[in-house]
Amino acid sequence: MKNLTLIVRTSLQQDLADQLRNMEQVSGFSFSPVEGHGLQDENDPFLSARDKVVGYTPRIRVDILLEDGDVEPVLNTLRSARKGLEHKGLYWVTSVEQSGHL
């Protein structure tokens, strides 16, 4: 089992939710608000005046539990989607040692 974590611009939240709901490999996912701190590109059209002043950008973190073999197909689908994520976020994959319901 793997956890695919994405950090994307908040403007992509609804489109991303729609894409994930249509993937048979994805049984569920979680969105959490996060703040992106770091060097800002002044030419980034998604930076608002507020972002430039306060020094961080609102982002959405997405956590998706996937079977090991489903990670690459999900990433490939997200990369090739009409409203893809290229240059609009980042991701990482971690191993899940145990999962269940409480």
Secondary structure, 3 states (H helix, E strand, C coil): CEEEEEEEEHHHHHHHHHHHHCCCCCCCCEEEEEEEECCCCCCCCCCCHHHHHHCEEEEEEEEEEECHHHHHHHHHHHHHCCCCCCCCEEEEEEECCCCCCC
